[in-house]
Amino acid sequence: MRLPLQPVRRVSAPSGEIWEIYISHMAPMGPLQSLSNGPGAEMMVRDEVIVAAPLALLSFVWSCLLVPLGRLLVRAPVAALRGRRSRTVRILAISFDVSTSETRTWTTTTDQAASVVDEIAAGLALGQTVQPEGAVYGGTTSS
């Protein structure tokens, strides 16, 4: 039995990269808002700093910490429920490196997930990005 948040498979590429393949039933939550340009992003450099600093700190905590956390706490369960009712699964291949990580995403159905994972693992072992039959390649993300 596979535990939650455990990779389905680990693959070693010819270049030495280790790829972990995950299957996610969770629906995408959509983009989160940027944390920059919130209230208090501009610093005042006058005598009012002493009065404005606590208000800016409170504004920062509200707009950059509490509001995004509240959105995440509401959106994540909704995305999980929506994903469980759907037959669509996302397959993620993630390579963690010291300086950067790379994620490749495919979308398929629950019926074809096992065969798609097999094809993806075989392609990654050869150092290639494959397009398995019955899956849609969503692209690569690096961070």
WOVEN-V335490 format. One record per backbone hydrogen bond with DSSP energy under -1.0 kcal/mol. CO is the residue of the C=O (numbers start at 0). NH is the residue of the N-H. Records with the same first field share a line. If there is no record, write none. Layout:
CO = NH + NH
This chain:
2 = 5
8 = 20
10 = 18
12 = 15
16 = 12
18 = 10
19 = 93
20 = 7 + 8
21 = 91
23 = 89
37 = 40
45 = 48
47 = 51
48 = 52
51 = 55
52 = 56
53 = 57
54 = 58
55 = 59
56 = 60
57 = 61
58 = 62
59 = 63
60 = 64 + 65
61 = 66
64 = 68
65 = 69
66 = 70
67 = 71
68 = 72
69 = 73
70 = 74
71 = 75
73 = 77
74 = 78
75 = 79
76 = 80
77 = 81
78 = 26 + 82
79 = 83
80 = 84
86 = 109
88 = 107
89 = 23
90 = 105
91 = 21
92 = 103
93 = 19
94 = 101
99 = 96
100 = 142
101 = 94
102 = 140
103 = 92
104 = 137
105 = 90
106 = 135
107 = 88
111 = 115
112 = 116
113 = 117
114 = 118
115 = 119
116 = 120
117 = 121
118 = 122
119 = 123
120 = 124
122 = 127
123 = 126
131 = 134
135 = 106
138 = 104
140 = 102
